[in-house]
């Protein structure tokens, strides 16, 4: 039974989402504040976190950043607006996906199931350990090391790197990556791809002007290059 931690301050929304998720056979715990949510995270050990962006006290962005300091649990961010700035800031803080409030139960359930499906290795993963210069990718173990040091990647970052590196030199459009990594088809969600690329490059210490591994192909998308 998938465990979901819901961090939401609005009592009506919290109760409604809890009820809807429990009807879908999820084990759900809820917290009204970010501080309580972080406490429950350590005790409950959820499979996925649904995190409201606008929380009293500690903001949803701060909660997201705190979670990412020592956990790569999938995070679905809930934002009251589809505003690009809010969404991009949340994604760059470490969220794996987002939904716009008021959240429709079917949409949230679909996103949760998609993120849980993506949590494992890709279906075509094998025991290969690939070496690309200083970067080592263990597809079976889902371990990434750079210059001998582990690179802690969140779910979406790992899936993005595995997808790109499976075909070095091939250019992927943002739409292709959106469908392959996030299992979305809505064109407006391509900002998920750009935000994730930015986070991935940061964790891999990629120079902003001349990325070594994940390169932008202007007007088309992204590709992985072996040094």
N, C-alpha and C positions, 0 to 999 in steps of 0.2 A: 504494500500500500504506500504510494508516494507521499512523502511528508512535505507539507507546505507551511512556511512561516509567513504570515501576513502582517505587515507593519502598516497600520492605517489608523489615523486619529479620529475620523468621523465614525461614531458608534453605529449609525444606520448602515453606512457602507460596509463597515467591518462585519456586522452581523449578516448582511445580505450575501457578501462574498463568501464568508465562512460556510453558510448554509448551502450555497450553490456548489462549492467545492466538495463538501462532505457528501452531497448527493452524487458526486462523480467518484466516490470512494477514495477521496484523499483524506489523509490524517492531517488535520489543520490545527495550528496554534496561532493565536493572534496577539498583537501588542499594540497599545495605543500611542506609544512614544518610541523614538529611536533608541533611547537608553534601555527601555524594557526589551525592545527587540534584540539588542545586542546580547543581553543577558540570556534570553530564550534561545538565541542562536547557538550559544555554547552548550546549553543543556539539551535542547531538542534535536540538534543536528539535522536540519531539514535537507531535503533533496533539492529544493528550490525556494527562493525568497521572492515574495511579491512586495515591493517597497513603494510606498507613497512618496512622491517627491516633496510635497509640501507638508512638513510635520512641525509641530510646535517644539520649541527648545532646540534639540539637535536636529538639523535639517536632514531630509532624505539623502542629499548629496554627501553630507558628512558621514551618515550611516554607511552609505555605499563605500566611501573611501576607507572607513574603519574596517569594514568586512574584508575589503581587498588587501589589507595589510597582512592577513594571515589565512585567508580562505579563498578558494576559487569556486565556491558554490554558485550555481547559476542565479542571476538576479534579473527579475523582470520589474522594470520601473513603471509606476503608474503616474501619469502627469495629467493635471486638470486641463491642460491645453495641448494642442498639437504644435505649439510654437517651436520653430526650429531651434531657437537659442536654448530653451528649456531641455528639449530632447537631446541636443548635441552635448550640452554640458553634462547631463546625466550619463550619457553613453561614454563620454570621455572620463568620467569618474569611475567607470568600471562596470556599468550595467551591460547585460548581454542582450536585452531586448526591452521593448516598451509597449504599453497600451495607453490609450487616451481615455480619461474619465469623462462621463460615467462609463464604467467598464461593463461591457456586455458579457454575461457569464460564458456564452459560447466562444467568444473571442479569447477570453482569458484561459479557458480550458484548452483551446487549441494551441495557444502559445506555450502553456505549461507542458503539454504532451510533446510538442515539437522540441522544446528545449531539453526535455528528458530523453528523447530519442537521440538527440545530437550529443548527449553526454558521453556515450561510448565511442569506441574507435569507429572509423568509417567502415562500411561493409566490405570494401576491398582491401582493408588493411592486412598486411602480412607481417612476418617477423623481420622485415628489412630494417637495418640500421643504416641510415643515409648520412654521408658526410659531405657537406658543402662548405669547403674552406674551414673556418673555425666553428661552423654550426653543425651540430650533430642532431639528427632527428630519429628517434626510436618510435616507429609508428605503432608497433604492438604494445609497447609499454607506455606510450603517450608521454615520453620524456624528451625534453628539449634542453640541450646544453650549448652554451656559447663560450668558446675559449676555456672549456673545462668547468664552467660554472652553470648550475641549473638556471633555466629561465622560467619563472612561475607565470604561466599563462592562464587566463580565464577561459571558460568554455569556448566562447565565440572566437577569441584570439587563436586558440589551438586549432579549431576547425578551419579557420581562414588560412593559417600557415600550412596545414596538412593539404588543403585543397590546392593552394598555389604551388607548393613544392612538389606535388605529385606529377606536375607537367612543367618542368623548368623551361622558361623561354616562351611558353604559351601565354598569350594575352587574354585575360578574362574581363569581360565587361562587368560593370557594377551589378547589372541585372542578373547575370549568370552567377555571380558570387552570392547575391542575395538569395537566390533560389537554392544554391548548393549548400550554403552555410546556415542560413536562417529558415529555409523552407518557406519563404514568403514569395509572393508574386506581385505585390502592389509596388508600382514604380516609385511612389513617394517615399518608400522606406529605404532607398539607396543610401541615405545619410547614415544608416547603420554600418554600411560598408566603409565609408570614409572615416568615421569615428573609430572603428575597430582597427583599420590600417594605421591610424595615428598612434593608438595605444600599443599596437604590436611593434611598430618602429621604435617607439620610446623604450620599451622593455628590451629590445634587441640592440639598443644604443646605436640606432641608425642615424647618421648625419642627415639633418633635414634637407640640405641642399642636394646631396648626392647619395640617396639610400643605396646600400650595398646589396641587399637581398630582395626586398619588396619595392619594386620600382613602379612609378607612375608612367603610363603611356598616355600622353595627353589626347583627349578626345575619344579615348577608347576604354581605358580601365587600368588594370594592374597586371604585373607579371612577376614571377620569381626568377631571379638570376643567380646561378652558381658562380662565385668569384673565380 
